[in-house]
Amino acid sequence: MAVKIRLKRMGAKKAPFYRIVVADARTPRGGKSIDEIGYYDPTKQPCVLKVDGESAKKWIGNGAQPTDTVRILLKKAGVISE
C-alpha cells in the first residue's frame, strides 16, 4: 500500500482551506484519510500553516511519501530539511 502525505481541499468555493493528511495513494483528493497532521490556509495574510512535526516525521520514517507541495510546506514549517 503506497501512502502519501498530501493536501485535502476543504472550504467554500473560491475560498480554499487545506488539511495536510496521510492517505492511501489510490483514494480521491477529498476522500477518506488515515491521519490528519496539520492544516494550511493560503487565503489569510500572512498564510497560516500548522503542522504536527512529530507525527509528520513518524509517517515519513514509516515510508509515507509527501507530494511536492507538501514537501515545500514541511520545509517552511521546519519539519524536514533538504
Secondary structure by P-SEA (a helix, b strand, c coil): ccccbbbbbbccccbbbbbbccccccccccccccccccccccccccbbbbbaaaaaaaaaaabbbbcaaaaaaaaaaccccc
